[in-house]
Amino acid sequence: MPTHAPSRHGPRRTAVAVATASLTCGALLAGASGSLAAPPSSYAVKGVDTSHHNHDATGKAIDWQRVARNNQFAFLKATQGTRYKDPWFARDFRAASATPLLRAPYHFFDPAGTTDGAAQADHFIRTARAAGYTGTRAGELPPVLDVEKVRVNAKEVCPKALRSDQLGIFLKRVKSAFKVTPVVYTRASFVKECMGDKGQTFKGYPLWLARYGSDANEPQPVPGAGSWTFWQYTESERVSGMPARDGAVGTADRNVFRGTLGQLRAMANLGGTPMPQPPASWPVVKSGQRGVDVATVQLSLTARGYATTADGVFGAGTAAQVKAFQRANGLTADGVVGSDTWAGLIVTVKSGSRGPAVKALQQQLTDNGYAATADGVFGPATAAQLKAFQKAERLTADGVAGARTWAALVAH
């Protein structure tokens, strides 16, 4: 159990999570900084996020029909840590679902230990499903991970047990369960202070960022992950339908969406116009690294005729083969696999394909939560899992692993 009281409205003064990652407003946002841009009032699509705190003062229910008159979406706190369930979540989600509001649950990441990312994910998944959330039903937005400071002795501090790998485990587990890319609520200052300025864990996920009282100064981009799709611009705006004492209009966190209502509806499984796809974005893989992306490099090298042991360890042998490939293809022979090297290295594979590139695809699918037997044979089972991944990423679900699909696979 957390040592502090369950967090306020979830996304609050320190962080945020929600949007549509592979939908990637990130593309629209690339290059946008926290500099003077547009105030919240200039964005037409608005929403709220809520938790038990919106009920605490009165014990009364939110009038979601009234909320829906002036809002298009809502994020509702479901869980925190490995045990806490928001006592109002099931009722609020059911009531919000009976309105035109586009909606989704969120989880406040509150690590009690350094290895409980999977346990937190399972707790969230069970609770959201019990309330009727599927992630794919019409009107449902992607689920949200809220990563921010925790309250200890009346102070907001970095979670001592926070580990980036556990955030990654949570995100992949939730994505696998709901077959949609989660949104992440956080802010650049949290990533800098609590994660060593390394936000790569959130790369490829839509970002919901908080910045209050800043007029036209939008949230700062998250290092290694990009800019915002949702902006939480206040925690105290009066919203019709929110309960308050003496019959007054209560307050709530308020947010804007960086896109059109049609784009938000597309994100919520209601058709409409999807967000523009960003250019392919590739991770940098180099000496000393380990893992499935390294194995993908090794298997792709072998597929290109540069036989490499696929042990997932980027050692001297792999570096030598990368340099040989780079020299043969007119690339800078530095042994670092960046965007240019990736573009020439990956092999497009589809049904009927065989070999190391197919094995690399199968390993990546499994790592992203779409279990596929790594036998190097592209059969119906691999095609089905690839299409499911592409659909969740808002890619063309054609079962063909080309550049954009490979980029989405290795980005997570």
C-alpha positions as CSV (number, residue, x, y, z in Angstrom):
1,M,0.0,0.0,0.0
2,P,1.2,3.5,-0.7
3,T,2.4,5.5,2.3
4,H,0.7,8.6,1.1
5,A,-3.0,9.3,0.6
6,P,-4.3,8.4,-2.8
7,S,-3.5,11.1,-5.3
8,R,-5.7,14.1,-6.0
9,H,-7.5,14.0,-9.3
10,G,-4.8,11.9,-10.7
11,P,-3.3,14.1,-13.3
12,R,-2.6,17.2,-11.2
13,R,0.2,19.6,-10.4
14,T,3.0,17.2,-11.5
15,A,2.1,14.9,-14.4
16,V,-0.1,13.6,-17.0
17,A,-0.9,10.7,-19.2
18,V,-3.3,10.3,-22.1
19,A,-3.6,10.7,-25.9
20,T,-2.9,8.6,-28.8
21,A,0.5,7.6,-29.4
22,S,0.9,5.8,-32.6
23,L,-1.9,8.0,-33.7
24,T,0.8,10.4,-33.1
25,C,-0.1,13.8,-32.6
26,G,3.6,13.7,-31.9
27,A,4.1,14.4,-35.6
28,L,2.0,17.6,-35.3
29,L,3.9,18.5,-32.2
30,A,7.4,17.9,-33.4
31,G,9.3,21.1,-33.0
32,A,6.7,22.6,-30.7
33,S,8.3,23.8,-27.5
34,G,7.0,25.5,-24.4
35,S,7.4,28.8,-26.2
36,L,4.6,31.2,-26.9
37,A,2.0,29.5,-29.0
38,A,-1.7,29.3,-28.5
39,P,-3.7,29.7,-25.3
40,P,-6.1,26.9,-24.1
41,S,-9.1,29.0,-25.2
42,S,-8.0,28.7,-28.8
43,Y,-8.6,24.9,-28.8
44,A,-12.1,23.8,-29.6
45,V,-12.1,20.2,-28.1
46,K,-12.2,20.3,-24.3
47,G,-12.5,17.7,-21.6
48,V,-12.2,17.0,-17.9
49,D,-10.5,14.4,-15.7
50,T,-12.0,13.3,-12.4
51,S,-11.5,11.1,-9.3
52,H,-13.0,10.7,-5.9
53,H,-11.7,14.2,-5.0
54,N,-14.5,15.7,-7.1
55,H,-17.0,14.0,-4.8
56,D,-15.2,14.3,-1.4
57,A,-16.6,17.7,-0.3
58,T,-20.2,16.8,-0.9
59,G,-20.5,13.0,-1.3
60,K,-22.7,13.7,-4.3
61,A,-22.6,12.3,-7.8
62,I,-21.3,14.2,-10.8
63,D,-24.1,15.1,-13.2
64,W,-22.4,13.7,-16.3
65,Q,-25.2,14.8,-18.7
66,R,-24.5,18.4,-17.7
67,V,-20.7,17.9,-18.0
68,A,-21.3,16.6,-21.5
69,R,-22.9,19.8,-22.7
70,N,-19.6,21.7,-22.6
71,N,-17.0,18.9,-22.9
72,Q,-16.2,16.3,-25.4
73,F,-14.0,13.9,-23.4
74,A,-13.3,12.7,-19.9
75,F,-10.6,10.7,-18.1
76,L,-11.6,9.0,-14.9
77,K,-9.2,7.7,-12.2
78,A,-9.6,3.9,-11.8
79,T,-6.7,2.7,-9.7
80,Q,-3.4,3.6,-7.9
81,G,-0.6,1.3,-7.1
82,T,-1.3,-2.4,-6.8
83,R,-4.4,-2.3,-4.6
84,Y,-6.2,1.1,-4.5
85,K,-9.5,1.4,-6.4
86,D,-11.1,4.8,-6.7
87,P,-14.5,4.3,-4.9
88,W,-16.4,6.4,-7.5
89,F,-14.8,5.0,-10.7
90,A,-17.3,2.3,-11.6
91,R,-20.3,4.6,-11.0
92,D,-18.7,7.5,-12.8
93,F,-17.6,5.4,-15.8
94,R,-21.0,3.9,-16.2
95,A,-22.7,7.3,-16.0
96,A,-20.2,9.0,-18.3
97,S,-20.7,6.1,-20.8
98,A,-24.4,7.0,-21.0
99,T,-23.5,10.4,-22.4
100,P,-21.8,11.5,-25.7
101,L,-18.5,12.0,-23.8
102,L,-15.5,10.1,-25.2
103,R,-13.9,8.5,-22.1
104,A,-11.2,6.3,-20.7
105,P,-9.8,5.2,-17.3
106,Y,-6.4,6.1,-15.9
107,H,-4.0,4.6,-13.4
108,F,-1.8,6.5,-11.0
109,F,1.6,4.8,-11.0
110,D,2.6,4.4,-7.4
111,P,5.4,1.9,-7.0
112,A,5.7,0.2,-3.6
113,G,8.8,-1.7,-4.9
114,T,11.1,-1.7,-7.9
115,T,9.5,-4.6,-9.6
116,D,5.7,-4.1,-9.4
117,G,5.0,-2.7,-12.9
118,A,3.2,-5.9,-14.0
119,A,1.2,-6.1,-10.7
120,Q,0.1,-2.5,-11.1
121,A,-0.9,-3.1,-14.7
122,D,-2.9,-6.2,-13.8
123,H,-4.7,-4.3,-11.0
124,F,-5.7,-1.6,-13.5
125,I,-6.7,-4.0,-16.2
126,R,-9.0,-6.0,-13.8
127,T,-10.6,-2.8,-12.5
128,A,-11.2,-1.2,-15.8
129,R,-12.7,-4.4,-17.3
130,A,-15.0,-4.8,-14.3
131,A,-16.4,-1.4,-15.0
132,G,-17.1,-2.4,-18.6
133,Y,-14.1,-0.8,-20.3
134,T,-12.7,-2.7,-23.3
135,G,-10.5,-0.1,-25.1
136,T,-12.1,-0.9,-28.4
137,R,-15.8,-0.1,-27.8
138,A,-17.2,2.9,-29.6
139,G,-16.7,6.0,-27.5
140,E,-13.7,4.6,-25.6
141,L,-10.4,6.5,-25.7
142,P,-7.1,4.7,-25.0
143,P,-6.3,3.9,-21.4
144,V,-4.0,6.3,-19.5
145,L,-0.9,5.9,-17.3
146,D,-0.4,8.8,-14.9
147,V,3.2,9.2,-13.9
148,E,3.9,12.0,-11.5
149,K,5.2,12.8,-8.0
150,V,3.7,11.2,-4.9
151,R,2.7,12.9,-1.7
152,V,4.9,12.0,1.3
153,N,4.5,13.9,4.6
154,A,2.6,16.6,2.9
155,K,5.3,17.1,0.2
156,E,5.3,16.0,-3.4
157,V,8.4,13.9,-4.1
158,C,9.8,11.6,-6.7
159,P,8.7,8.0,-6.1
160,K,11.7,6.3,-4.6
161,A,10.9,3.0,-6.2
162,L,10.3,4.4,-9.7
163,R,12.1,2.5,-12.4
164,S,11.8,3.2,-16.2
165,D,11.7,-0.5,-17.0
166,Q,8.7,-1.0,-14.8
167,L,6.9,1.8,-16.6
168,G,7.7,0.1,-19.9
169,I,6.3,-3.2,-18.5
170,F,3.1,-1.5,-17.4
171,L,2.6,0.1,-20.8
172,K,3.2,-3.0,-22.8
173,R,1.0,-5.1,-20.6
174,V,-1.9,-2.6,-20.8
175,K,-1.4,-2.3,-24.5
176,S,-1.5,-6.0,-24.9
177,A,-4.7,-6.3,-22.8
178,F,-6.7,-3.6,-24.5
179,K,-5.2,-3.8,-28.0
180,V,-4.6,0.0,-28.1
181,T,-1.7,2.2,-27.4
182,P,-2.0,3.9,-24.0
183,V,-1.7,7.6,-23.3
184,V,0.9,8.8,-20.8
185,Y,0.3,11.7,-18.4
186,T,3.5,13.4,-17.2
187,R,5.5,16.6,-17.7
188,A,9.0,17.5,-18.8
189,S,10.0,18.7,-15.3
190,F,9.0,15.4,-13.7
191,V,11.1,13.5,-16.3
192,K,14.0,15.8,-15.7
193,E,13.9,15.6,-11.9
194,C,12.7,12.0,-11.3
195,M,13.8,10.1,-14.4
196,G,17.2,11.7,-15.1
197,D,15.9,13.6,-18.1
198,K,15.4,10.3,-19.9
199,G,11.9,10.1,-21.3
200,Q,12.5,7.5,-24.0
201,T,10.3,5.1,-22.2
202,F,7.4,7.2,-23.3
203,K,8.4,7.4,-26.9
204,G,5.6,6.3,-29.3
205,Y,2.9,7.0,-26.7
206,P,0.6,10.0,-27.0
207,L,1.3,12.5,-24.2
208,W,-1.1,14.3,-22.0
209,L,0.9,17.1,-20.4
210,A,0.2,19.6,-17.6
211,R,1.0,23.2,-17.5
212,Y,-1.1,25.7,-15.4
213,G,-1.5,29.4,-15.5
214,S,0.8,29.8,-18.5
215,D,-1.6,31.6,-20.9
216,A,-0.2,30.8,-24.3
217,N,2.9,29.0,-23.0
218,E,2.2,25.4,-23.9
219,P,3.7,22.4,-21.9
220,Q,7.4,21.7,-22.5
221,P,8.1,18.7,-24.6
222,V,9.2,15.6,-22.8
223,P,12.9,14.7,-23.5
224,G,13.1,11.7,-25.7
225,A,9.3,11.4,-26.2
226,G,7.9,14.6,-27.8
227,S,5.2,17.1,-27.3
228,W,1.6,17.1,-26.2
229,T,-1.6,15.7,-27.6
230,F,-3.7,16.6,-24.5
231,W,-2.9,19.7,-22.4
232,Q,-4.2,19.9,-18.8
233,Y,-4.2,23.7,-18.3
234,T,-5.9,24.1,-14.9
235,E,-7.0,22.1,-11.9
236,S,-9.7,24.5,-10.7
237,E,-12.0,25.5,-13.5
238,R,-15.7,25.7,-12.7
239,V,-17.5,23.0,-14.7
240,S,-21.3,22.7,-14.9
241,G,-22.3,19.3,-13.4
242,M,-19.5,19.1,-10.9
243,P,-20.9,19.0,-7.3
244,A,-20.1,21.7,-4.7
245,R,-21.4,22.8,-1.4
246,D,-24.5,25.0,-1.3
247,G,-25.5,24.1,-4.8
248,A,-22.7,26.0,-6.4
249,V,-20.9,24.9,-9.5
250,G,-17.9,22.7,-8.6
251,T,-14.4,22.8,-10.1
252,A,-12.4,20.2,-12.0
253,D,-9.2,19.7,-13.9
254,R,-9.7,21.0,-17.5
255,N,-8.0,19.9,-20.6
256,V,-7.8,20.5,-24.4
257,F,-7.1,18.2,-27.2
258,R,-4.6,19.2,-30.0
259,G,-6.7,18.2,-32.9
260,T,-10.3,18.2,-34.3
261,L,-13.3,16.5,-32.8
262,G,-13.2,14.1,-35.8
263,Q,-9.7,13.1,-35.0
264,L,-10.6,12.5,-31.3
265,R,-13.6,10.4,-32.4
266,A,-11.3,8.4,-34.6
267,M,-9.2,7.7,-31.5
268,A,-12.3,6.6,-29.7
269,N,-13.3,4.0,-32.3
270,L,-16.0,6.2,-33.9
271,G,-14.6,6.7,-37.3
272,G,-13.7,10.3,-38.2
273,T,-10.4,11.5,-39.5
274,P,-7.3,9.9,-37.9
275,M,-4.4,12.0,-36.8
276,P,-1.7,12.4,-39.4
277,Q,1.0,9.7,-39.3
278,P,4.4,11.0,-38.3
279,P,7.6,10.2,-40.2
280,A,9.1,6.9,-39.2
281,S,11.1,7.3,-35.9
282,W,13.9,4.9,-35.1
283,P,15.7,4.2,-31.8
284,V,19.5,4.4,-31.7
285,V,21.1,1.0,-31.1
286,K,24.9,0.8,-30.4
287,S,27.7,-1.1,-28.6
288,G,26.9,-2.1,-25.1
289,Q,23.2,-2.4,-25.5
290,R,21.1,-5.5,-25.0
291,G,17.6,-6.7,-25.8
292,V,15.2,-7.4,-28.5
293,D,16.1,-4.3,-30.6
294,V,19.7,-5.5,-30.7
295,A,18.5,-9.0,-31.8
296,T,16.5,-7.3,-34.5
297,V,19.6,-5.6,-35.8
298,Q,21.5,-8.9,-35.7
299,L,18.8,-10.9,-37.5
300,S,18.4,-8.1,-40.1
301,L,22.2,-8.1,-40.7
302,T,22.0,-11.8,-41.3
303,A,19.1,-11.4,-43.6
304,R,21.1,-8.8,-45.6
305,G,24.0,-11.3,-45.9
306,Y,26.1,-10.2,-42.9
307,A,25.9,-13.2,-40.7
308,T,25.7,-12.2,-37.0
309,T,25.0,-14.2,-33.9
310,A,21.5,-13.2,-32.7
311,D,22.2,-13.2,-28.9
312,G,20.7,-9.7,-28.2
313,V,24.1,-8.4,-27.1
314,F,25.7,-5.6,-29.1
315,G,29.3,-6.6,-28.8
316,A,32.4,-6.3,-31.0
317,G,31.2,-8.8,-33.5
318,T,27.9,-7.0,-34.1
319,A,29.6,-3.7,-34.3
320,A,32.0,-5.0,-37.0
321,Q,29.1,-6.3,-39.1
322,V,27.2,-3.1,-38.7
323,K,30.2,-1.1,-40.0
324,A,30.6,-3.5,-42.9
325,F,27.0,-3.0,-43.9
326,Q,27.3,0.7,-43.5
327,R,30.4,0.9,-45.7
328,A,28.8,-1.3,-48.4
329,N,25.7,1.0,-48.5
330,G,27.5,4.4,-48.5
331,L,26.6,5.2,-44.9
332,T,28.8,6.6,-42.1
333,A,30.6,3.5,-40.8
334,D,30.4,4.3,-37.1
335,G,28.8,1.1,-36.0
336,V,25.8,2.9,-34.6
337,V,22.4,1.9,-35.9
338,G,20.5,5.2,-36.3
339,S,17.6,6.1,-38.7
340,D,19.6,5.9,-41.9
341,T,21.1,2.5,-41.1
342,W,17.7,1.2,-39.9
343,A,16.1,2.4,-43.2
344,G,18.5,0.3,-45.3
345,L,18.7,-2.6,-42.9
346,I,15.1,-3.7,-42.3
347,V,13.6,-6.2,-44.6
348,T,9.9,-6.0,-45.7
349,V,8.2,-9.3,-44.9
350,K,4.7,-10.7,-45.4
351,S,2.8,-13.9,-45.5
352,G,4.9,-16.7,-47.0
353,S,8.2,-15.0,-46.1
354,R,10.8,-17.1,-44.2
355,G,14.1,-16.5,-42.5
356,P,15.9,-14.3,-39.9
357,A,13.9,-11.2,-40.8
358,V,10.6,-13.0,-40.0
359,K,12.1,-14.3,-36.8
360,A,13.0,-10.7,-35.8
361,L,9.4,-9.6,-36.6
362,Q,8.0,-12.4,-34.4
363,Q,10.3,-11.5,-31.5
364,Q,9.3,-7.8,-31.8
365,L,5.6,-8.7,-31.9
366,T,6.0,-10.8,-28.7
367,D,8.0,-8.0,-27.0
368,N,5.1,-5.6,-27.8
369,G,2.5,-7.9,-26.3
370,Y,1.4,-9.8,-29.4
371,A,2.8,-13.4,-28.8
372,A,4.2,-15.0,-31.9
373,T,6.3,-18.1,-32.2
374,A,9.8,-17.1,-33.3
375,D,10.2,-19.9,-35.9
376,G,11.1,-17.7,-38.9
377,V,8.0,-18.7,-40.8
378,F,5.4,-16.0,-41.7
379,G,2.2,-18.0,-41.4
380,P,-1.4,-17.1,-40.6
381,A,-0.7,-16.8,-36.8
382,T,2.0,-14.2,-37.4
383,A,-0.1,-12.4,-39.9
384,A,-3.0,-12.2,-37.4
385,Q,-0.8,-10.8,-34.6
386,L,0.8,-8.3,-37.0
387,K,-2.5,-7.0,-38.1
388,A,-3.7,-6.7,-34.5
389,F,-0.5,-4.7,-33.7
390,Q,-1.0,-2.5,-36.8
391,K,-4.6,-1.8,-35.9
392,A,-3.7,-0.8,-32.4
393,E,-1.0,1.6,-33.8
394,R,-3.5,3.1,-36.3
395,L,-1.3,1.8,-39.1
396,T,-2.7,0.2,-42.3
397,A,-3.6,-3.3,-41.1
398,D,-2.4,-5.1,-44.2
399,G,-0.2,-7.8,-42.5
400,V,2.9,-6.5,-44.3
401,A,5.8,-5.4,-42.2
402,G,7.3,-2.4,-44.0
403,A,9.3,0.6,-42.8
404,R,6.5,2.3,-40.8
405,T,5.5,-1.0,-39.1
406,W,9.1,-1.8,-38.2
407,A,9.6,1.7,-36.8
408,A,6.5,1.3,-34.6
409,L,7.7,-2.1,-33.4
410,V,11.2,-1.0,-32.4
411,A,10.1,2.3,-31.0
412,H,8.4,0.7,-27.9
